[in-house]
């Protein structure tokens, strides 16, 4: 062997050893493998899981898969759980097959200006009364029922609450408004349809079996026959509602039949990584991604064919679950200073119900939860970005940028502001309680044709995913999680943010 060749081999060996040593000292998120992440996504978004609709077998299989990964990575069950599942009870309700309402002389039929969603009624004949929003809040002292006798009557109300009438507020207030009306002795609650999207869309979405969080059982709600009748009314061109709003009482007749209800079990999936810092490990970073999607056929809400009726949900939100699992693996291998709760939630597509349930029944006290880093998205149209929904609101911008930039990605702040995306994913369930939160999304700069091509469509299949980008995105999510969990300072809402007061109250500031 010549001296020159020997020197070359020695240099190559030294360089290889140096690279191996450098790689071994890198945090585990730098060592994630594209092949493993691709395998996760191809399974979660496979046809066999049938669109992962909450309460169906494909959703439960996905939950079992996620739990198995958390266990393999060494995560421990959360306090109060025997395993990795937090049970979440839903109820499936099927609207009446027939319903009619006679208000004064105006007649409405089910589907034609009337949509009764809950309850059977056999020829109710009573007075109709107006109760503004049908809302009451003990903390603020607001009460639309104060001084109003609605016992045995049909109550008509405006949609939403006095504070908010956006679609999310309308949908999330439905359950409480029903309970309030029932507590006041009303026999039926009818909301007036004054929303910005077409009645036909609303009717198509709700006039089928729907899932909601199950009410706590009580003697007054032992079966479908004891439910308060609840529905929506698209007003005719008459003065009936105007007269009701003026305080006049009108005669009304209401009938419905065919309503049914059944219990549907589901679950959030949770695992704990204990922090490495003896002082900070009692504080928790919560990482979230929803693992449910919309299922198959008409449940999907989009176009489908006999050849393909499965809404696989590769982008929404198998990509997010893969990022969540990536962070779980990396952070478990080298724990950060603070503890981490990894939480895959169910029921997001039903109205953020899994995260809403967790926020009401937290496994870790919310006052010990310093931040929620959520990942969700409709898709991506620019793989040079990570989109940050809530950027500029929690003093975490530098960490988000650093975590993305190290993998060659830029941060696109708050895409499509007209869509109100912050309040449309699971991060808002934490934010509403005061926990600083943000949602990371694959590189979306606007809602355009590229997003619409796949969002809630049967075309959102694994074969269309850019797996090189999936790796970078997942690494960035894991890196950002580590930076937040390691930072000495706790994230806080910026001054004047809509959730700042809730945060001060939660943390006693």
C-alpha positions as CSV (number, residue, x, y, z in Angstrom):
1,X,0.0,0.0,0.0
2,X,1.4,3.4,-1.0
3,X,1.9,6.1,1.6
4,X,-0.6,8.3,-0.4
5,X,-3.3,5.7,-0.4
6,X,-2.8,4.9,3.3
7,X,-3.1,8.6,4.1
8,X,-6.3,8.8,2.1
9,X,-7.9,5.8,3.9
10,X,-6.8,7.2,7.3
11,X,-8.4,10.6,6.5
12,X,-11.6,8.9,5.3
13,X,-11.8,6.8,8.4
14,X,-11.3,9.8,10.6
15,X,-13.9,11.8,8.8
16,X,-16.4,8.9,9.1
17,X,-15.7,8.5,12.8
18,X,-16.2,12.3,13.2
19,X,-19.6,12.2,11.4
20,X,-20.7,9.2,13.5
21,X,-19.7,11.0,16.7
22,X,-21.4,14.2,15.6
23,X,-24.6,12.2,14.7
24,X,-24.6,10.4,18.1
25,X,-24.6,13.8,19.9
26,X,-27.4,15.3,17.9
27,X,-30.8,15.3,19.6
28,X,-33.0,12.3,18.4
29,X,-35.3,14.5,16.2
30,X,-32.3,14.9,13.8
31,X,-32.1,11.1,13.4
32,X,-35.7,10.4,12.5
33,X,-36.0,8.2,9.4
34,X,-38.3,8.9,6.5
35,X,-39.0,5.2,6.0
36,X,-40.5,4.9,9.5
37,X,-42.6,8.0,9.2
38,X,-43.9,6.9,5.8
39,X,-44.9,3.5,7.2
40,X,-46.9,5.3,10.0
41,X,-48.8,7.4,7.5
42,X,-49.4,4.6,5.0
43,X,-51.0,2.6,7.8
44,X,-53.1,5.4,9.4
45,X,-54.4,6.6,6.0
46,X,-54.9,3.2,4.5
47,X,-58.2,2.1,2.9
48,X,-58.4,-0.6,5.6
49,X,-59.0,2.1,8.3
50,X,-62.1,3.4,6.3
51,X,-61.5,7.1,7.0
52,X,-61.0,6.7,10.8
53,X,-64.5,8.1,11.6
54,X,-65.0,8.5,15.3
55,X,-66.8,5.5,16.9
56,X,-66.1,3.2,14.0
57,X,-63.6,0.3,13.8
58,X,-61.0,2.2,11.7
59,X,-60.9,4.9,14.3
60,X,-60.4,2.4,17.1
61,X,-57.7,0.6,15.2
62,X,-55.9,3.9,14.7
63,X,-56.1,4.5,18.5
64,X,-54.7,1.1,19.2
65,X,-51.8,1.7,16.7
66,X,-50.9,5.0,18.3
67,X,-51.1,3.5,21.8
68,X,-48.7,0.7,20.7
69,X,-46.2,3.2,19.4
70,X,-46.3,5.2,22.7
71,X,-45.7,2.1,24.7
72,X,-42.9,1.0,22.4
73,X,-41.2,4.4,22.8
74,X,-41.3,4.1,26.6
75,X,-44.0,6.6,27.4
76,X,-46.0,5.9,30.6
77,X,-49.7,6.0,31.1
78,X,-51.1,9.3,32.3
79,X,-52.2,9.7,35.9
80,X,-55.6,8.1,36.5
81,X,-55.4,5.8,33.5
82,X,-54.7,2.1,33.6
83,X,-53.4,2.1,30.0
84,X,-53.1,4.7,27.3
85,X,-56.8,5.4,26.6
86,X,-58.9,8.2,28.1
87,X,-62.4,7.0,27.4
88,X,-64.7,9.5,25.8
89,X,-68.4,8.7,25.5
90,X,-70.4,9.9,22.5
91,X,-74.0,9.4,21.6
92,X,-75.2,8.9,18.0
93,X,-78.5,10.5,17.3
94,X,-80.7,10.1,14.2
95,X,-83.1,13.0,13.5
96,X,-86.8,12.3,13.3
97,X,-88.0,10.9,10.0
98,X,-91.1,13.1,10.1
99,X,-91.8,16.4,11.8
100,X,-94.1,19.4,11.5
101,X,-94.5,22.7,13.1
102,X,-97.6,25.0,12.9
103,X,-96.7,28.5,14.2
104,X,-99.8,30.7,14.1
105,X,-100.9,29.9,10.5
106,X,-97.5,29.2,9.0
107,X,-96.7,25.5,8.5
108,X,-93.3,23.9,8.3
109,X,-92.3,20.3,7.4
110,X,-89.1,18.4,8.2
111,X,-86.4,19.4,5.7
112,X,-88.5,22.2,4.3
113,X,-87.7,25.1,6.5
114,X,-87.8,22.9,9.6
115,X,-85.1,20.6,10.9
116,X,-85.8,18.8,14.1
117,X,-82.7,17.1,15.3
118,X,-83.6,15.7,18.7
119,X,-86.7,14.3,20.4
120,X,-90.1,12.7,19.6
121,X,-93.2,14.7,20.2
122,X,-96.8,13.6,19.9
123,X,-98.9,16.6,18.9
124,X,-97.7,19.3,21.4
125,X,-100.1,22.2,21.4
126,X,-98.9,25.1,23.5
127,X,-97.7,28.7,23.4
128,X,-94.5,29.8,21.6
129,X,-92.3,32.3,23.3
130,X,-89.1,34.2,22.4
131,X,-86.0,34.0,24.8
132,X,-83.4,36.1,23.0
133,X,-80.3,33.7,22.7
134,X,-81.7,31.2,25.3
135,X,-78.5,31.7,27.2
136,X,-77.5,32.1,30.9
137,X,-74.1,32.5,32.4
138,X,-73.8,32.3,36.2
139,X,-70.4,34.0,36.3
140,X,-71.5,37.1,34.4
141,X,-75.0,37.1,35.7
142,X,-76.4,37.1,32.2
143,X,-79.8,35.2,32.0
144,X,-82.2,35.3,29.1
145,X,-84.8,33.3,31.2
146,X,-84.9,35.8,34.1
147,X,-88.5,36.8,34.6
148,X,-89.7,34.6,31.6
149,X,-92.0,31.7,32.2
150,X,-91.4,29.0,29.5
151,X,-92.7,26.0,31.4
152,X,-94.6,23.7,29.0
153,X,-93.9,26.1,26.1
154,X,-91.9,26.0,22.8
155,X,-89.0,28.4,23.0
156,X,-87.6,30.2,20.0
157,X,-84.1,31.7,20.2
158,X,-81.4,33.4,18.2
159,X,-78.3,31.3,17.1
160,X,-75.1,31.4,19.1
161,X,-74.6,33.4,22.3
162,X,-74.7,37.1,23.2
163,X,-70.9,37.2,22.8
164,X,-70.5,35.2,19.6
165,X,-72.5,34.2,16.6
166,X,-69.8,32.6,14.4
167,X,-70.4,29.0,13.3
168,X,-68.1,27.5,15.9
169,X,-69.9,29.4,18.7
170,X,-73.3,28.4,17.3
171,X,-72.4,24.7,17.2
172,X,-70.6,24.5,20.5
173,X,-73.4,26.3,22.4
174,X,-76.2,23.9,21.2
175,X,-75.9,21.4,24.0
176,X,-75.9,24.0,26.8
177,X,-78.8,25.9,25.3
178,X,-80.9,22.6,25.2
179,X,-80.0,22.0,28.9
180,X,-80.9,25.5,29.9
181,X,-84.3,25.3,28.2
182,X,-85.0,21.9,29.6
183,X,-84.1,23.1,33.1
184,X,-86.7,25.9,32.7
185,X,-89.4,23.4,31.8
186,X,-89.7,24.1,28.1
187,X,-91.0,21.2,25.9
188,X,-89.0,22.3,22.8
189,X,-86.2,24.6,21.8
190,X,-86.1,26.0,18.2
191,X,-83.1,28.1,17.0
192,X,-83.7,30.6,14.2
193,X,-81.6,29.9,11.1
194,X,-79.6,33.1,10.5
195,X,-76.3,31.6,9.5
196,X,-74.1,32.8,6.5
197,X,-74.0,29.5,4.6
198,X,-76.9,27.9,2.7
199,X,-79.8,26.2,4.4
200,X,-79.3,23.2,2.1
201,X,-75.7,22.7,3.3
202,X,-76.8,22.9,7.0
203,X,-79.7,20.5,6.3
204,X,-77.4,18.0,4.5
205,X,-74.9,18.0,7.3
206,X,-77.3,17.6,10.2
207,X,-80.2,15.6,8.7
208,X,-78.3,12.3,9.3
209,X,-76.8,10.3,12.2
210,X,-74.5,12.6,14.1
211,X,-72.3,12.1,17.1
212,X,-72.0,14.4,20.1
213,X,-70.5,14.1,23.6
214,X,-72.9,12.0,25.7
215,X,-74.7,13.9,28.5
216,X,-74.3,12.6,32.0
217,X,-77.1,10.1,32.7
218,X,-79.9,11.3,34.8
219,X,-83.5,10.3,35.6
220,X,-84.8,13.2,33.4
221,X,-82.8,11.9,30.3
222,X,-83.3,8.1,30.7
223,X,-84.3,7.6,27.0
224,X,-85.1,9.3,23.7
225,X,-88.7,9.7,24.7
226,X,-87.7,12.1,27.5
227,X,-85.5,14.4,25.4
228,X,-86.5,18.0,24.9
229,X,-87.4,18.5,21.3
230,X,-84.7,20.5,19.6
231,X,-84.3,21.9,16.1
232,X,-83.9,24.8,13.7
233,X,-86.3,27.0,11.8
234,X,-85.8,28.8,8.5
235,X,-88.3,31.6,8.7
236,X,-91.0,32.3,6.2
237,X,-91.8,35.8,5.0
238,X,-94.3,36.6,7.7
239,X,-94.4,38.5,10.9
240,X,-94.6,35.6,13.3
241,X,-91.0,35.8,14.6
242,X,-91.1,39.6,14.7
243,X,-94.2,39.4,16.9
244,X,-92.5,36.8,19.1
245,X,-89.5,39.1,19.5
246,X,-91.9,41.9,20.6
247,X,-93.1,39.7,23.4
248,X,-96.3,38.4,21.9
249,X,-97.2,34.8,22.5
250,X,-98.3,32.7,19.5
251,X,-100.0,29.3,19.4
252,X,-97.9,26.5,18.1
253,X,-98.3,22.8,17.3
254,X,-95.3,20.5,17.1
255,X,-95.0,16.8,16.2
256,X,-92.0,14.6,15.4
257,X,-91.3,10.9,15.2
258,X,-88.5,8.5,14.3
259,X,-85.8,10.0,16.5
260,X,-83.4,7.5,17.9
261,X,-80.2,7.5,20.0
262,X,-77.5,5.0,20.8
263,X,-74.2,5.1,22.8
264,X,-70.9,5.2,21.0
265,X,-67.6,4.7,22.9
266,X,-64.3,6.3,21.7
267,X,-61.1,7.4,23.3
268,X,-58.3,9.9,23.4
269,X,-54.8,8.3,23.5
270,X,-52.3,9.7,26.0
271,X,-48.7,9.0,27.2
272,X,-46.3,10.8,29.6
273,X,-42.6,11.6,29.2
274,X,-41.2,12.7,32.6
275,X,-39.0,15.7,32.4
276,X,-35.3,15.6,33.3
277,X,-35.2,18.8,35.4
278,X,-36.2,18.1,39.1
279,X,-37.6,21.6,39.4
280,X,-39.4,21.9,36.0
281,X,-40.7,18.4,35.6
282,X,-43.9,19.3,37.4
283,X,-44.8,21.6,34.5
284,X,-46.1,20.0,31.4
285,X,-46.1,20.7,27.7
286,X,-49.1,19.1,26.0
287,X,-48.6,18.0,22.4
288,X,-51.8,17.3,20.4
289,X,-53.0,16.0,17.1
290,X,-56.4,14.6,16.2
291,X,-56.4,11.1,14.7
292,X,-60.0,10.9,13.5
293,X,-61.3,11.8,10.0
294,X,-64.7,11.8,8.3
295,X,-65.2,8.2,7.3
296,X,-66.7,7.0,4.0
297,X,-69.5,7.8,1.6
298,X,-72.0,10.4,2.5
299,X,-70.4,10.9,6.0
300,X,-67.4,12.4,4.2
301,X,-69.3,15.4,3.1
302,X,-67.5,15.6,-0.3
303,X,-67.8,14.0,-3.7
304,X,-67.2,10.3,-4.0
305,X,-67.8,7.4,-6.4
306,X,-68.4,3.7,-6.3
307,X,-64.8,3.2,-7.1
308,X,-63.5,5.4,-4.3
309,X,-65.7,6.4,-1.3
310,X,-63.0,6.4,1.4
311,X,-61.9,9.7,2.8
312,X,-58.4,8.6,3.9
313,X,-57.3,11.8,5.5
314,X,-53.6,11.7,4.7
315,X,-53.1,15.4,5.2
316,X,-56.0,15.8,7.7
317,X,-54.6,14.6,10.0
318,X,-52.5,11.5,9.5
319,X,-49.6,13.9,8.8
320,X,-50.2,15.5,12.2
321,X,-50.3,12.1,13.9
322,X,-47.0,11.1,12.3
323,X,-45.5,14.4,13.6
324,X,-46.9,13.7,17.1
325,X,-45.4,10.2,17.1
326,X,-42.1,11.6,15.9
327,X,-42.0,14.0,18.8
328,X,-43.0,11.3,21.2
329,X,-40.1,9.1,20.0
330,X,-37.5,11.8,20.0
331,X,-38.5,13.3,23.3
332,X,-38.8,10.0,25.1
333,X,-35.3,9.0,23.9
334,X,-33.8,12.2,25.3
335,X,-36.3,13.8,27.7
336,X,-36.5,17.6,27.8
337,X,-36.4,19.6,31.1
338,X,-40.2,19.8,31.4
339,X,-42.5,16.8,31.3
340,X,-44.6,16.2,28.1
341,X,-48.1,14.8,27.7
342,X,-48.5,13.3,24.2
343,X,-52.3,13.4,23.4
344,X,-53.9,12.1,20.2
345,X,-57.5,13.2,20.3
346,X,-60.7,11.8,18.8
347,X,-63.8,13.6,17.6
348,X,-62.1,16.7,16.1
349,X,-64.1,16.5,12.9
350,X,-67.3,16.5,15.0
351,X,-66.5,19.9,16.5
352,X,-63.3,19.5,18.5
353,X,-65.1,17.2,20.9
354,X,-62.1,15.0,22.0
355,X,-60.0,18.0,23.0
356,X,-63.1,19.7,24.5
357,X,-63.6,16.6,26.7
358,X,-60.0,16.6,27.7
359,X,-60.0,20.3,28.7
360,X,-63.0,19.5,30.9
361,X,-61.5,16.3,32.3
362,X,-57.7,17.0,32.2
363,X,-55.3,14.2,33.1
364,X,-52.7,16.8,34.1
365,X,-54.1,19.8,36.0
366,X,-54.4,22.7,33.5
367,X,-52.6,25.1,35.9
368,X,-49.6,22.8,35.5
369,X,-49.9,22.8,31.7
370,X,-47.6,25.6,30.4
371,X,-48.3,25.2,26.6
372,X,-50.3,23.3,24.0
373,X,-48.5,22.7,20.7
374,X,-51.1,21.3,18.3
375,X,-50.6,20.1,14.8
376,X,-53.4,19.9,12.2
377,X,-54.0,21.1,8.7
378,X,-56.1,21.0,5.5
379,X,-53.0,20.2,3.5
380,X,-50.0,22.0,2.0
381,X,-49.3,24.1,-1.0
382,X,-45.7,25.2,-0.3
383,X,-43.2,22.6,1.1
384,X,-40.7,25.3,2.0
385,X,-42.8,26.4,5.0
386,X,-44.2,25.4,8.3
387,X,-47.4,27.4,8.8
388,X,-47.9,28.7,12.4
389,X,-51.5,29.5,13.3
390,X,-51.3,31.8,16.3
391,X,-47.9,33.1,15.5
392,X,-47.2,36.3,17.5
393,X,-49.6,35.5,20.3
394,X,-47.7,33.5,22.9
395,X,-44.0,34.7,23.0
396,X,-42.9,31.5,21.3
397,X,-42.1,32.9,17.9
398,X,-38.3,32.6,18.2
399,X,-38.5,29.0,19.2
400,X,-40.9,28.2,16.3
401,X,-38.6,29.8,13.8
402,X,-35.5,28.1,15.2
403,X,-37.1,24.7,15.2
404,X,-38.2,25.0,11.6
405,X,-35.2,26.8,10.2
406,X,-32.7,24.1,11.4
407,X,-34.4,21.7,9.0
408,X,-34.4,24.2,6.1
409,X,-38.0,25.4,6.5
410,X,-39.3,28.9,6.9
411,X,-42.3,29.9,9.0
412,X,-45.5,31.3,7.4
413,X,-47.4,33.2,10.0
414,X,-51.2,32.9,10.3
415,X,-52.3,31.8,6.8
416,X,-55.8,32.5,5.5
417,X,-56.9,34.8,8.3
418,X,-60.4,35.0,6.9
419,X,-60.8,31.3,7.7
420,X,-60.4,31.8,11.5
421,X,-58.2,28.8,11.7
422,X,-57.0,29.3,15.3
423,X,-60.5,28.6,16.6
424,X,-61.1,25.7,14.3
425,X,-58.6,23.1,15.7
426,X,-58.0,21.5,19.0
427,X,-55.6,24.2,20.3
428,X,-58.7,26.4,21.0
429,X,-60.0,23.9,23.6
430,X,-56.8,24.7,25.6
431,X,-56.8,28.4,24.8
432,X,-60.3,28.9,26.0
433,X,-59.2,27.6,29.4
434,X,-56.3,30.0,29.4
435,X,-53.4,27.7,28.3
436,X,-51.2,29.4,25.8
437,X,-51.5,27.4,22.5
438,X,-50.6,27.4,18.9
439,X,-51.3,25.2,15.9
440,X,-48.6,24.1,13.5
441,X,-49.7,23.2,10.0
442,X,-48.0,21.8,6.9
443,X,-46.9,24.6,4.6
444,X,-50.2,26.4,3.7
445,X,-50.0,30.0,2.5
446,X,-53.7,30.4,1.5
447,X,-56.8,28.3,0.8
448,X,-56.4,27.7,-2.9
449,X,-57.1,25.0,-5.5
450,X,-54.1,22.9,-4.2
451,X,-55.7,22.8,-0.8
452,X,-59.2,22.2,-2.0
453,X,-58.1,19.4,-4.2
454,X,-57.4,17.2,-1.2
455,X,-59.2,18.8,1.8
456,X,-61.9,16.3,2.9
457,X,-61.7,14.7,-0.4
458,X,-61.3,11.0,-1.4
459,X,-58.2,12.1,-3.3
460,X,-56.3,12.6,-0.1
461,X,-54.4,9.3,-0.3
462,X,-50.9,8.3,0.9
463,X,-49.7,8.1,-2.7
464,X,-50.0,11.9,-3.0
465,X,-47.8,12.8,0.0
466,X,-44.4,14.3,-0.3
467,X,-42.6,12.1,2.2
468,X,-39.3,14.1,2.1
469,X,-41.4,17.0,3.3
470,X,-43.2,14.9,5.9
471,X,-39.8,14.1,7.4
472,X,-38.8,17.7,7.6
473,X,-42.2,18.8,9.0
474,X,-42.2,16.1,11.7
475,X,-38.6,16.9,12.7
476,X,-39.5,20.6,13.0
477,X,-42.5,19.8,15.2
478,X,-40.4,17.6,17.5
479,X,-37.7,20.3,17.6
480,X,-40.1,23.1,18.5
481,X,-41.6,20.9,21.2
482,X,-38.1,20.4,22.7
483,X,-37.3,24.0,22.6
484,X,-40.5,25.0,24.4
485,X,-40.1,22.2,27.0
486,X,-36.5,23.2,27.6
487,X,-37.0,27.0,27.8
488,X,-36.6,28.5,31.3
489,X,-39.5,30.9,30.7
490,X,-43.1,29.8,30.4
491,X,-45.0,30.9,27.4
492,X,-47.6,33.6,28.0
493,X,-50.3,35.2,26.0
494,X,-49.3,38.6,24.6
495,X,-50.9,41.6,26.2
496,X,-54.4,42.2,24.8
497,X,-54.9,38.7,23.4
498,X,-58.5,37.5,23.6
499,X,-57.4,34.6,25.8
500,X,-55.1,36.6,28.1
501,X,-57.6,37.1,30.9
502,X,-58.4,33.3,30.9
503,X,-54.7,32.7,31.2
504,X,-54.3,35.1,34.2
505,X,-57.2,33.4,35.9
506,X,-55.9,29.9,35.3
507,X,-52.4,30.6,36.6
508,X,-53.4,33.0,39.4
509,X,-51.5,36.0,37.9
